Amino acid sequence: GLFNAFMKKILSLFVFASLLTACGETAPATPVTPDETISIEDLSFMPKAMTVKLGDTVQWTNVDGTAHTVTSEAFDSGSLAQGATFSYTFDKPGTFDYACTVHPSMTGTINVQ
């Protein structure tokens, strides 16, 4: 009767909530070992220019006390707080100019061969 209908309703809500939880879980990110690293410090990218091979991963690390971005037409790190990193794997050859959108005078270049 009424009790069974109530229990079925509770059970269906539990199953639905479990499915939602399962869908929201993501696998742990596999740490990427960068081929090259760039430090963001003293309002600049160091080194400012770099040549890498096709398929190389570059990692930027913000060691400044203020937030920065690593932004180009191909990639955008979003805001990086102090200690944060951003990695990008270059899968196309060419020259990639980038800048910090917070501090536009901060620029850098990655040449991919």
N, C-alpha and C positions, 0 to 999 in steps of 0.2 A: 503494500500500500504506500502510504505517504512517506514512511520511513525509508523504504527502498528507493523511491523517486528522489528523495533528498540525498541519500548516499550516492546515487548515480551522478547527481548534479555536482556534488563535492568531488567525486572521483574524476569527472570530466574536466573540472576546473584545475585540479591538480595536474592531470596529464597535459593540459594546455599550457600551464605555467612551466612545467618541466621542459616542454618543447621550446618555449620561448627562451628559457635559460640556456638550453643546449645550442640554439642558433646564435646566441650572443657571445659564446665563447670562441676565442681565437687561439690557434696554436701558438706556442711561444715562438718569438722571432728567432731565426737562426742568426747568430752573430756573424757579421760579415768581417772578414779580415781585409782591411784596405790595402791596395797596392801602393798608394801614395797618401800622404797626410798633409793637410794645410791647417795652420794655426791661425785663429782670429784673435789678434792682440794689438793693443795700442792703436785702435781704430784702423787696422789694416789687415790684409790677408798676407800670410807669410808661408811660402813664397807667393809673390804676386802673380807670377807666370810659371806654368809647368807644362811639360810635354809628357804625355802618357801613351801607352799602347791601346789599341782597340780592345775593348773588353775589360780594361782596368777599372777598378773602383777607387774613387777618391773620397777621403773622409775629411770633413772640416770639423774642428773642435773650437768652440768659443771659450777662450780663457780670459776674455775681457769681463769687467764688472758690469757691463751693460748688454742688453739684448741686441742681436744682429740677425740679418738674414743672408742667405746665399741664394741669389735669384738671377736666373737667366731665362731666355726663351724656352730652354729645354727642361729646366728644373727649378723648384722653389722649395727651400727648406722650411718656410714659415719662420716664425720667431724662435730664435735659439737663445735660451737663457745661459748664464754663465755655467760652464761645465757640460753643456749639451753638445751633441754631435749630429752631423748630417752626412749621409753617404750617398753617392750617385755612381752608377756603373755606366761608363760611356760605351754605347753600342753602335755609335755612328762616328765616322771620321769627321774632322773639321775643327774649327776654332770656336770655342765657347767662351764668350765674354760674360762676366757676371758681376753683380754689385750687391751691396747691402741696401735694401729699400729704406732702412731707417737712416742710413748715412750714405747718400749717393756718391760721395767722394771716395768711398771704399770700393775699389774695383779689382778684378782679377781676370786672368785668362787661362783657359785650359786648351792646349793644342793636342788633338787626338790623331795619332797616325796609325 
